[in-house]
Amino acid sequence: MLGSVVVGIGIAGCARMRDLLAPLPSSSAEKFSIKGFVSRRSLEDQQGVKQISMTEALSRDDIHVAFICTENTSHEEHIRQFLEAGKHVCVEYPVTLSYTSAVDLWSLAQQKGLVLHEEHIELLTPEFKQLKKDIAGKTLEEGTLRFTGTGSLKPNFGFPSFSGISRLTWLVDLFGELTVTAASLVEEKENKYMKMTAHLLTQQQKPLTWIEERGPGLGRAKHIHLHFQDASITELPAGQREPVGLFMQDLVLFGRKLQGEVSAAELQEERSRILHCLQLADRIQQLSEHTQA
């Protein structure tokens, strides 16, 4: 059994505890045993799990795995602490808020023989799985992915290209490696409005536009327009709902990695995609801040 600790008790942290306490039967998720949770706040037991200190989580011999579910700005520090302490790490996306630090953390994990796993449940959603099937074999001409949300971004979640990196991950997973050609950010803080626009090119020199837009009255939604040589897709497909939840699917994948059931080629492909997305996010931030200046 792999003793585990959950760091951060927000929505994701509570979901992690729920799944660790009731893992999918006959799956790699059964290999985890939750030993406690860490929070900045002093809390009563959560779902029957006791709070422990960060020092205890790092030093206890019966804790082998950490689930990092804190604000994005603290991911890097927490990951480094647990890797240095010899613990495997599962972290909610984005792993860090810079490409360079992510490369450094993966190198540290490899040096220590540990697994660093970045959660990407957006790739496990029924709508994405169906969209990927629907566009298989089609030749892209141009496309737009626009995400809208209500209100401004919460503090400590980073620049929109990082906080919204799940949308960028969709594009890279669907269309391969991309190049950033231009990016901009419009902010109206008094109106709680923000719009980031990134212009991208596929390796076939086809244009893609990614928009993150937040403001009053904008509901949480993804809007797509993908134009192919022989068809256009303007709505996300519903997909078929699965009996196993998204966080549980991710937990099973993490468990399979720890058991050595994921091939080196698969791990390298995933790591390359994640680092490529972080590199793009870095570039988008640089161009956007330069445009603002």
PESULJO-V680534 format. One record per run of one state. SS is the DSSP state (h for helix, s for strand, l for the rest). FROM is the first residue (numbers start at 1). LEN is the number of residues. If there is no record, write none. Layout:
# PESULJO-V680534
SS:FROM:LEN, SS:FROM:LEN
This chain:
# PESULJO-V680534
l:1:1, s:2:6, l:8:3, h:11:11, l:22:6, h:28:4, s:32:7, l:39:7, s:46:1, l:47:2, s:49:1, l:50:1, s:51:1, l:52:2, h:54:6, l:60:5, s:65:4, l:69:3, h:72:13, l:85:3, s:88:4, l:92:7, h:99:14, l:113:3, s:116:3, l:119:2, h:121:4, l:125:1, h:126:10, l:136:4, s:140:10, l:150:10, h:160:4, l:164:1, h:165:11, l:176:2, s:178:11, h:189:3, l:192:1, s:193:10, l:203:4, s:207:8, l:215:6, s:221:8, l:229:3, s:232:2, l:234:12, h:246:13, l:259:5, h:264:29, l:293:1
